Amino acid sequence: MSAPRTQPSRIAAFVLAIALLDCGARTGLEELGALPDAGPPVMPACGPTGPIAETCDGIDNDCNGAVDDGLPLDIARGPVTLSTASDAAVDVELEVTATGMLAMWRVGFRGEMPMPTTHARALTAAGDPLGDVIVPPTRAQVQGPRATPTTRGDLMLAYCGRYGADDHLTSARLSPDARALTGETLRTPGDRSCGAVNPDVLWTGARHLFAWMSNGGGAGPGFATLLDVADETGRSVRNEMLDPQGDLTSPPRMAQLGDRIGMILGLRHTAMGAPTFSFRQFDRGGTAATSPIDVAEPTGAGLYEAQLVAVDRVGWIAIAATRFGTGVWTTFIPIAGSPAPFARLPQTDRQYSYTDSVAFGPGAGIAASSSLRAEERMEIFVVDSRGQVRSSWRSLDATERYAAWPSLAVRDGRLFVAYAASLLGGRYEVRLLEMGCRR
């Protein structure tokens, strides 16, 4: 969300690092309006005398749009059980809706047709489950879903759907309560495969952008970064091949900064030197605004599973896990100018397999899954915009064999994380935590 992801049985913990960034990252809230980031995002109410120094009281005292941020981190609430099943959940996705939040996850596909594999559960704004778990009537999915809020108040989904023996990028609209799914559509070009890694989707306020890494089919190279640009209804306007030199270790990821969309096109391997991440800017209509630029990965790091978040209205931060070395690595990519070299986030001293990111008031959240089973813990770091750790929290939940596939969302200034957990006794759950401070 890349080579096929690490299976949940190999994942022991996840790391959540909160970096002080700024508006423009994908909160979901700004995308509910016609113009993303065109005005101030939905903020929690400030304290009656604010802005004042933040205190641990569930109020945004310093009026920066984030509740209880900058304090020693702890679980403010949870875990809340969203689903209990005998099958492991993967690809957890947590999205903000007009009335609350929606959690989605995928269960294993056994090759049986038809077999919808995405499950969903609506949540209140406070993270309380609403109703039962819903299985939207999609075709079987082998990757995804990813989602983006739209101006209609629903979600546009993107996933790799099963068509006979083939897998292709598919979209559909899903209501905020997950009870109504409409417009399931094969994205173009429809002859290119999508079954190896997760796609991405972003509503810019003008166009839906569907980006994915092909792993076969059609004319041209087998691993290519593709883009399908669609209008508000989801009708395709045009499609193009963005990069013929893609790599499954890093599928495309997008983040919006005002009128600019940044996109990680993929990982390029060169005849000499270290592999590079390819990055490009687009306008809200999905037209390329710059030439691609490459950012070299650290020697021997084996970066993959990159994510992207906007920062300070002047650029993006790319976040990547590592296959061979240790750490979560970040780089700053300005709107104009050269990107900074990748640097390892301090105190990330293990191997990681998955990352996620979301805006959080004046900051952002970065989540990463550890692939070292023996660790069996969750870690949370608070860092500044340069990656300096301000505070940290570690926990070992004795009931969890692993916690994996974390997905972040911010609702009313509160940071939530949904994740898949394997429990002692062979049970599996999808769980939700509200992160903040111990009240």
N, C-alpha and C positions, 0 to 999 in steps of 0.2 A: 504494500500500500504505500524486478527483483527476482531473484531465484525463488522457487516455492518457499513459502514461509516456514519458519521453524514450527513444528507441530506442538500443540499445547502441552503434550506430555513431557516435552523437553524444557518448558519454560517455567521458571520458578518464581519470578517476581517482576514487578514493574517499578520504574523510576519515574517520578513526576518532578520536573524542574520548572520553576516559574521564573521566567526572565522578564525584566521590566522593559517592555516594548511599548507599542502605541497603536492607535486606531488604524484599521485597514486589514488586520488579520480576520480570519473567518470566524466570527462569533455566531453568525446566523441571524442575529438581531437586525443588523443593518440591512441584510438582504431581504427582510420582510417588506421594506419600502421599495419604491421604484428606483431610487438612486442610492446604491450602496455607498455608505460613508459620506453621503451628501450633507449630513447634519449630525448632531450629537447622538450617540447611541442611547438606547434605553438604559437609564441609570437607576440604581436604588436611591431611596430618599436619604439625603444627608441628615446628620444629627441636627437637633434644633438650634445648636450654637455653632455648627460647622462653618468652615472647615477648621478642625482641631486635630490634635494628634490621635492616631488610630488606637482604639482600645478594643479588647476582646468582649464585645457586647452584641454582635450580630448587626451592627449599624455601620454604614459607610461614614465614619467620623471625619475623615480628611477629604471627603467629597471627590474622590478620584475615580469613582465608578466601580470600585472593588471593595467588598465587605471583608473586614478583618485581615487585610493583606499587610505584609511587612512585619507580622508578628510571628513568634515561633509556631510553626505549623503543627497541626494535629487534625484528627478526624473530628469534624464538627457534628456529624450525624452519620449513622450507618454501622455496618452495611445493611442496606435494604435489599431484600431478595426480590428480583424481578422475574426469575424463572427458575424452576427446578426440573431437571430432566435426567435421563439415563445417558444422553448423548452430549458430548462436549460441544460447546459453542465456540465459534471463531468469528473473526471480522466484526467485532462489536462496533456499533455506530450509535452515537448519542447526538441528537440534534435538537435545537431550540425550535419551538413552534409558536404560533401566535398566542396560544393559551397555556402552554406549559413546555413539555419536552416529549420526545419520542425516542425510545431505545429500540435498536434493531440488532439482530445477530443472525448468523447463518449456522445451520447444523449440517452434518456430513451428508454428501450426496452419494447414494449407493448405486447409481446407474438405473434406478427405477423410474419409469416415465408414466404419467406425469408425477412429479414429486416436488412441490414448492419447498424450498429449503430456507427461506427467510422467515424469521419470527419477529414480532414487534409487540411493544407494549407502551401505551400512552401513559404519561406521567403528569402530575400537577406541576406548577411552577416551583413547588417546594421539593419535588422529587418523590411524591407519593404515587404508587401505582394506581391507575384507573382501569377498572374492568379487568378482563382476562387477557391472556396472551393471544394475539391474533396471528394467523398464518395467511398473509396476503396471497391471493391466487396467482402468483407469478409462475412462469415456467421454472424448471429446476435451475439453480444457480451454482456455479462452481467458483466464482470469485465475486466479492462484494457482499452487500450493497454499499455504495457511497451515496450521499444525499446532499441536496442543497435546497434551502427554503426559497419559495418563489413569491411573486407579488400576489398570487391568488390565495396565499395562506396555506397552501399545501407544500409537499416536497416533491422534487424531481429526483428520481432514483436512477442510478447507473450501475449495471452489474453485467457479468459475463453469463449469459443465458445459454442453456443447452438446446440445440436444434438437431434432433437425431443424434448423430455421433459427434457433432461439431459444437463449438462454443463461440458465440459472437456477442459483441457489445449490444446491450439492450437497455432501453429506458422505459420508465413508466411513472405516472403521477400517483402519489399516495396521500390520502387525507391525513390530517394531523392525528386522528384517532386510529389510523391504520385499517379502518374498516372498509374503505373504498379505494380500489386500485383501478385506474383507467389508462387507456392509451399506451399499452405495452407495444413498443416500437423497436424494430431492428435498426440500429444506427448504421450510417453509411461511412465508408464502403462496407457493405454487408458480407463480402467474401473474405474478410480478414479475421483471423482468429483472435480470441480474447481470453483464453482459458488459463493462462499461466500466472498472471498477476492482476491485482485489483486495478480497475480504471479510476478516473476521477471525473467530477462534474462540478460546475460552478455557474450560478446565475449571476451575471454581471450587472443587471439592471437594464440591459439592452439585448443580450443574447445568452442562451445556454451554451456552454462550452463543454463538450465531452472529449476527454483525452484518454488514450489508452495505448498500451504496448502490444503490438501484434506479435504473435509467435508462429505465424504461418498463414498460408492461404493467399490467393490472389497473385497479382504480378508484383515483382520487386522483391526487395530483401525480406528475409523472414522476420527479423527483429527490427521493427520500425515504430517510431512514435507517430501516432495518428491523431487528428483533430477533426471533430464533426461540429460545425457551428449551426445552431438552431435558433429559431425565433421563440417568442414567449410561449407559443402553443406547443413547442417541441418539434415543429417541422424543420427538417434539415434545409439550410440555406446554401452551405457549401462544405466541402471536406478537403483535407490536404494531408500530405505526408510531411511532418515537421522535421524529422531526423531519420535517415535511413540506417544509422549506426547505433540503434538502441541496444539496451542490455537489460535482461530480465531482473538484474539485481537492483534496478532503480527505475520504476515506472514513473510516468509524468505526474507531477503534483502542482497545484495552482493556489495562489493567494492574491487577493485584490488589495490594491493601495490606491484609493481614489479612482481615477480614470485609467489606471494602469493595472494590468494583470501580469504578475510574474509567474513563470512556469519553469520548473525543472524538467527539461526534455528527456533526460536519461543520463546514463553513464557511458562514456566513450572510452574505448581501449585504443591506445596508440602504439605504433611500432616501437617507439622509444619513450621512456619516461613513465610517470605514474598515470593511471587512469584519471579522467577528468569528468566532473559534473558539468553538463551543458545547461545553460540558463538563457531564457529569452523573455522579452517583454512584449505584451500585446495591448491593444486598446480594448475598450469595452465591447466593441463589435467583433472581437476575435481576430483582428488583423495585426500582423506582426508590426511592432513599432520600433524594434531594434534588431540588429544582427545577433546571433547567438554568441555568448561568451562562455569560456570554459574556466572552471576552477579545479585545480589539481588537488587530488586527495593526498593525505599524508602517506609517505612510503610505508607499505606493509599494513596499512590500517584495514583495507578491504571494506570501505564504507558502502552501505546500502540502506534500503528502506528510508529514503530521505523524505522529509516534510518541509513545508515552507510557511513562513509567517511574516506579515508585514511589520515594519518597525519605524517609529518616529516620523512617519510620513515622508521619509527620504530613502527608503529601501526595504530590503527583505533580509531575514535570517533563514538560512537553510540549516536543517538539523538532520543528522544521519546517525544510524546505528553502525556497528562494525561486525564483520564476520570473523576476522582473523586476530585482531588486536583487542584492545579494551577501550571502553569509554563511549560517551556520546559526544559527537563532534559538531561544531557550529561554524558558520562563516557568515559575515555580513556582506550583502550585495547591494550597493547603492543604486539609486535610479540613474545617476550619472557618475561615471568613474569606474575604477577597477575594484573587483571584490577582494576582501581580505583573505589571507590563507585560513584554511581550516584549523581550528584549535579545539583541544579536548576540554570538555566541561570538567572542572576540578571535582575530585572525589567520585567520579564515575570510573571505578577501577575494576569493572567486570566486562564481560562480553554481552552485547545487547543485540536484539533481533528485530525490534519494531519501535517506531516512534509515532507520536501524534502531537498536534499543537493546536492552540486556540487562544484568541485574544482574551485578556483578563484585566479590565479596567485600563490603566496605563501600562499594563504588562501583558504577559502571555504565558500560557501553560505549555510545557513540553513533556510528553510522556514517552517512556521507552521501556520495552520488556527485556528483562535479563534472560539469557538462555542457559544460565548455569543452575541446574536443578538443585544443587546442594545449598544454594543461598536461601531459598524458600522464604523470601521476605519482600516487603514493599519499602521503597525508600522515596522520600520527598525532599527536594532541595529548593530553597529560595535563593535565587541569585539575582544580581543586578544585570544591566544590559550588556556588560562586558564579561559575564559569566562568573563573577565572583560570588561565592556562596555567602548568603546572609544568615540563613538558618537551615536546619535540616531535621528530619524526623525519620526514624526507622521502626518498623514493626514486624513482628512475626505472629501471624494469626495461626494459632495451633490447629484450627479447624480446616485450614486450606493447605492442600498439597502444592498448588501453584495458583498464581493470579496473573492473568495474561490478557492480551488483546485490549489494552485500555483505550478508551475513547473519552475525550474531554468536551465539556460544554459549559458555557457561562450563562446563567439565568438570573436576572435581577442583581447582578454584581456578585453572585455566589458561584464558586467553582465546583463542578460535579465531575465525577469520573465513573464511568460504567466499565465493567470488566468481566471476563470469564474466569470462574474459579472451579478448581477441582477439589472436592472435599474428601476427607477421610471416609472410608466406607464405599468409595466408588461412585458417589453422586457428583453431579455437576450443577452449578448455579451461575446465572448472570446476576451480578450484584452492582449496587450503586452506593457511592460514598459522596457525601458533601465534605469538601476539604475547607479548613479554616483554622480555628484555634480551639483549644479546650475551654469551654465556657462553664 
